[in-house]
Amino acid sequence: MSRTLVASLLAVALAAADPWTVLTEAVALPPAEQRAALTALVAERPAFLPGHYNLGTLLIGVDTPAAIRHLELAATAEDPAAAADAWHNLALARWAAGQLDEAVAAMVEAARRDPALGPVRDELRRAALARQDEARRAAEAAERVLRLDPTPPPPARFGEPYRHPLVARGGQGPYRFAVVPDEGGAGGLPAGLRLDPDGAIAGVPATVGRWQVAVAVRDAATASAQGTVPLVILPPPRIRTTALDEAVLDHPYAAALVADGLDAPRWRIDGLPEGLSLDPASGRISGIPRRPGSATLAVVAEDGQRRATATLPLTVAETFAPNLSALPTATAWAAYAARVTMRGPAGIYRFTTASSNGLVLAGDGTISGEPAAAGSATLATVIEDARGRRRPVVIPITVMPPPIIDENAPITLKRGSPVARPLGRQGGTGPFAWTVIDGALPKGLRLDPDGTLRGAPAEVGTSTATVEVLDRWKAAARHGITLQVEPADEEPPRKQEQQEEKNEDQQQDGQDGDPSQTADGKDGKDGKDGQGKQGQQGQDPAADASPPGSAGASAAAQAMAAAAASAAAQAEAEADALRAAAAEGFLDSLPAGDADALRALLHGGTVPPARSGQTW
């Protein structure tokens, strides 16, 4: 029997059956069948709130967004007890989805309708505050960690003086910076630039390209961090356009000029044929030429600080001309396909068949084949229009070498440090698409389609992956890469020695703190007082122990500070243990279903929530 027929028969049965009967039978089924039956029930009877309640409860931890939708509907029930059950389970679903504030709000609504849920509401409030406090502490701790600012420096320019200070965050200033290339020299600065100890990249670049500079920073407390700084060296100002397509008499013409090494250049041209004009902002030539012949254009591009010039020929043909600039670049040994388009009167043009370097030009202007070598293909042909006019033309096509992935050395990263590192590539014809086809990147890291590794490695270790890049013509390159994730910079040795001294002082002097005082306001029974831990926040006994106004503490003061800090830490741990025991005692005082549900939820479990399977 087909699924469509089964669904039709089920819909007919549901329409005729009492929904309470269907619900009672559904909740007795295994989970998968129960879900299907309840889904069909609410689809047929969308106003039957008990169906939404049971389906939403079933979906908690399985399809949490759907569970929330169904339980929100069920919570609109007029009966207070039914609504309380729905709000209760909605709170659990929202908690499972990470919506802490919304979960607390839902449990408040549940307790408003059923006062017996007050203790659950209070504990959920406390848990939400604890989670938020934990997130805040983690964010503050991360902010204190020494690290390089991930903001990339502005581009440098070939042959021009450059200076840009790198920035470190966290740690304890002042900072000292250094370049740390690997054994093969990868990660160093380009020729002409240096990194001063204060973090300034300075000098006059003597080369052009993109660089990934490995930089280490050390703070006043001897903590250190490493990162990769992307640096772009722009070429000297030049006009990249080397040729212009022919124009055709009395037919629209358009061509674009391109320059390198200039910021928003303004363009000037002397010698444009009659009927053509230049847009100074974009460098676009357009118009309708009114006189045939050849012209020599004097082109200037400048941005107020830099200037580039070029001399370009432009021919205005009387008949027709091919759009050579519209032909895309080819890739060696990859299938190529393009068609020559024409300027001039509309109509059919015929081409004399020609071939070069593995490419073939057909009579209709279609170019196909696989270039046999990188370099160029020159197709000499004769073009004839519908009126029988003919003209010889040479059609050049640039052929790029196949792409290769230039990543031979292991890529070293730091756990938790932001990464935005392009993988190296040479050759091929853009656009490119990158993917991971085998292995796996470190957790927290991804490879974007543009070939850039992004994210922040979450775990220490070595990972290997095979990546692939495809160019415009599907020419592919595959290469195995190794990624080594090193630990985040460890606690500085001086701080470790201080901690060892604190531990020794604690053993000699005894504990100066009182755990019961640390947990002030906590009776250890009802689990309701969280002021003990919150009251400890921001206190620094070691700081308080130093004599006011002194430049440095005496040995005795340091010993007292160490003992106090150690005692406070132990007291805090014992207070946490007391709170945990009290919380467990509180949970044990609840009904079994509520206690198990809340305990599972607070500890990240997926036990089905309390009040499940009720049919109201």
C-alpha positions, 0 to 999 in steps of 0.5 A, a space after each residue: 500500500 502506498 504512503 499516499 494511500 496510508 496518509 489518506 486513510 489516516 486522515 479520514 480516520 482522524 476526521 471521524 474519530 474522537 481526538 481524545 481516543 486518538 490521543 490515548 492510543 497514540 501516547 501508548 505507541 513507541 516514540 517514532 510511531 507516537 510522533 507520526 500519530 501526534 503529527 497527523 492528529 495536530 495537522 487534522 485538529 490544529 485547535 486540539 491543544 492536548 495534541 500539541 502538548 503531547 507532541 511538543 513534550 515528545 520532541 524536547 531534545 529531538 526537535 527542540 524548535 518544533 517542541 517550542 512551537 507546539 508547547 507555546 500553542 498548548 500554553 494558551 489553554 484556558 484550564 490553569 492546570 493544563 496551562 501550567 503543565 504546558 508552561 512547565 515543559 515549554 520552560 524545559 524546551 527553551 532551556 534545552 535550546 539555550 534560551 535561558 531568560 525565556 525559559 525562566 519566564 516560562 517557568 514563572 508563568 507555570 508557577 503563577 498557575 500552579 504555586 507548587 512549581 515555585 521551588 522549580 521556578 526559583 531553582 531555574 532562576 538560580 541556574 540561569 544566573 549561574 550560567 550567565 555568570 559563568 559565561 561572563 567569567 569566561 568572557 572576562 578571562 578570555 579578554 585577559 589572555 595575551 593575544 595579537 589584535 586580529 585586525 589586518 594592517 593596511 596595505 603597503 606599497 612597493 617602493 614607498 615608506 611604510 610604518 604601521 604598529 601592531 596591537 596586542 590585547 590582554 596580558 600586562 604591558 609593555 609588549 615586545 614583538 618579534 617575527 618568528 619564521 619557521 625553519 624554511 623561512 616561511 612566515 617572515 616579512 617581505 624584503 625591505 620591511 622589518 618589525 621593531 620591538 615595539 610592534 611597528 612594521 616599518 621600511 620600504 617594501 622591495 617586492 609585491 604580493 601577499 604575505 602571512 607574517 608569523 609574529 610573537 608578542 611577549 608581555 611584561 609578565 613574560 607571557 607570550 602569544 603568537 599569531 599570523 599577520 596578513 600583509 599585502 604589498 601593492 604593486 607600483 602605480 601602473 596602467 594594467 590595460 595594454 590593448 583596446 578592442 577595435 571600435 566600429 564606425 557608427 556603432 556603440 563602443 565601450 571599453 574599461 581601463 584598469 590601473 594597479 597601485 592607485 587609490 580611486 584614480 582619476 583618469 585623463 586621455 588625450 587623442 580620443 577619436 571623435 564621438 568617444 568620451 571618457 568617464 574620469 572616475 571609472 576609466 570607462 570609454 564609451 560612445 559612437 565613433 564618427 570617423 574611421 582610422 587609427 588613434 594613439 591615446 595618451 592615458 594618465 591615471 592619478 590619485 593625488 599622490 601617485 601617477 601612472 601613464 600609458 600609450 594605447 592604440 585605438 582603431 576605428 574599423 569601417 566594417 566590423 571587429 571582434 570583441 577580443 577582450 570578452 574572451 576568457 582566459 584558458 587553463 592548460 589541459 582543461 576543456 575550454 569553451 567560448 564564442 567570439 562576439 562581434 561589433 558591427 552590423 547585426 547578422 551572421 558572421 563566418 570564420 575560417 577554421 583555425 587551430 592553435 595549441 590544442 584549441 580549435 576555432 569553428 566556422 560559427 566563432 566557437 572556440 573549444 578544445 584543451 590547450 596543450 601548454 600554458 602560454 598563449 594560443 593564437 588563432 589566425 582566421 578570416 571573418 566574413 559578414 552577411 554582405 560578403 565583406 572579409 577581413 583577416 583577424 588574429 585572435 589571441 587567448 591567454 592560457 594559464 598553467 593548471 592550479 597547484 596548491 602551494 602548502 608544503 609545510 605544516 600550518 601552525 596555529 594556537 588553540 583559541 586564537 582567531 584564524 583568517 589564513 588563505 591557502 597558497 595557490 598558483 596557476 589556474 583561471 578564476 574564480 576558484 572554489 575550495 573544499 575539504 575532500 578527505 580528513 578533517 580540519 581541527 575542531 573550530 576551524 573551517 575552509 571557506 570556498 575562497 580558500 581561507 581557513 577561518 575560525 579558532 582552533 578549539 583543541 590541541 593536536 595535529 590534523 591532516 586533510 586533503 583539500 581541493 581547488 577547482 578553477 573556472 574550467 574545472 581544472 583541479 588540484 588536490 593536496 594534503 595539508 597538516 595543521 598543528 594546533 599548539 596549546 595556548 600560551 601557558 602561565 608565565 614561569 614567574 607566576 607559576 613560581 609565585 603559586 608554588 610559594 603560595 602553596 608552601 606558605 599555606 602549608 606552613 601557616 595553616 588556613 586563614 579563611 573560614 569556609 563557613 564565612 565564605 558561604 555567608 548566608 548559606 544554611 546548606 539545606 534549602 539550596 536557595 541562597 546564592 549570595 555566598 558565591 556572589 559575595 566573593 566576586 571581585 575580592 582580591 585578598 592578595 591585593 588587600 594584604 599589601 601595605 598601602 602606599 608601598 611600592 612592593 610588599 615585604 616578604 612577610 606581606 607576600 606570605 600573608 597575601 599568598 596564604 589568604 589567597 590560597 585559603 580563599 580559593 579552598 574556601 570557595 571550592 568548599 563553598 561550591 561543594 556545599 552549594 552542590 550538596 544543598 542543591 541536590 538536597 533540594 532536588 531530592 525534596 521535589 517530586 521524582 519526575 520534576 527532580 529528574 527532569 530539572 537535574 538532567 536539564 541543569 547538568 546538560 542531560 536529555 532525560 524527557 521532562 516531567 509531566 510528559 505523556 499527560 493527556 489532560 
